[in-house]
Amino acid sequence: METGMIQSGKMIIWTNKKHHISINPRKDDVVLADNLLGGTTAPACICRNCALVVVEYGKEQ
């Protein structure tokens, strides 16, 4: 596993249903990182062998 982060210009959420127009979080969505004005990052680790990214949420950098 390699340590790093994921980045977005807006909000990063986990959801079990695709948002079609808006990315406003629904009741069961999990906000991983949120900074609508300045971009956002969330700590993450990547395994390039198994093609998985593990994201730690609740600790925006």
N, C-alpha and C positions, 0 to 999 in steps of 0.2 A: 504494500500500500504506500502510496505517495501522498504526502500532506500538501494541501493547497486551499483553494476556495473556488466557489462558483460566483459569478457576477451577473448583474442585470442592470439595465437602465431604470428599472422600476421596481416591481414587487416580484418575489419568488414565492410561489405557493405549491403545496402538494394537494392534489385533488383526485377524486376517483371518477369524475365526470368532466369531459372537455368543456371549457368555456368558449362560447361562440363569438360573442361580441365584447363583453366586458370581462375583466379579470378581477372584479370585486369578489372577495372571498365569500363563499357560501357557508352555511352553518357548520358543516362537517369538514371544510377545508382547513389546512394547517398553513399558517403564514410562516415561511422559513426565514424571510428577511423582507424589510419594507422601508424604503426611503424614496418616495415618489419624486422628490425634487433633485436629489443628488446621486442617484444610483445606489446600489446595494450589493453587499457581499455576504456570503455565509461560509463558515469554515467547512471544508470537505476533504475527503480522502478518495483517491482513485486507484483502482486496481486495473491496470492496463491488460493483464492476462485474462481476467474474467469479464471485462467491460462493465464494471459496476462503479458507481459513485455513491459514497456514503456521506450524507450531509448532516451536520450538527445544527439544529435550529434553536433559536432563543438566545444566541450569543452573536449578534451582528458585530462585524469588525469595522 
